[in-house]
Amino acid sequence: MAKHRQRVDIIADILKIAAQGARKTRIMYVANLSYSQLVKYLEKTTSLGFVQSGINGYEITEKGRTFLERYIHFSSKYSSVEHLLEGIESEKRALEKMCEQPQSA
């Protein structure tokens, strides 16, 4: 089952792409967005001052770089915690299984 991306994840994807300078079409395809999503998120990232429109398309700003660095740091921590929680859930399932009555033949 596919996981839906959160708004912050989509914004980070756009900023990663815009870090190299990119036109709308490239952002849309690489970030896997529909055209209406693209318009919505480009308006949002522009109004927040994360990207700006330039000669070669959209470019990340210093504010956008700061956000992206913080996002990458957060994402790394989140992934570690998520992995830890998966291990804990696995331990819990094993303990619960130990508490089940054996099936008689």
C-alpha angles and dihedrals in degrees: 000000000000118000116231114234119236121233092256091054092052091048090050090050090052092049092050090054094043090051086080094040116257142185123235095263094054092048091048095051100038093045090043095233132150116239092256091051090048093054092046095049096042089053089049097047092044094049090049090053094242095121136019132200113248140169092280097042126268122357130188117247128217089260088052091050090052091050091047093050090050091046092052090050091048092046091053092051092044092051091051092050092046090052091049091050091051089055092049091050089051090053090049092052090050091052092048090050089053089056094056121104113250114250112251120223 
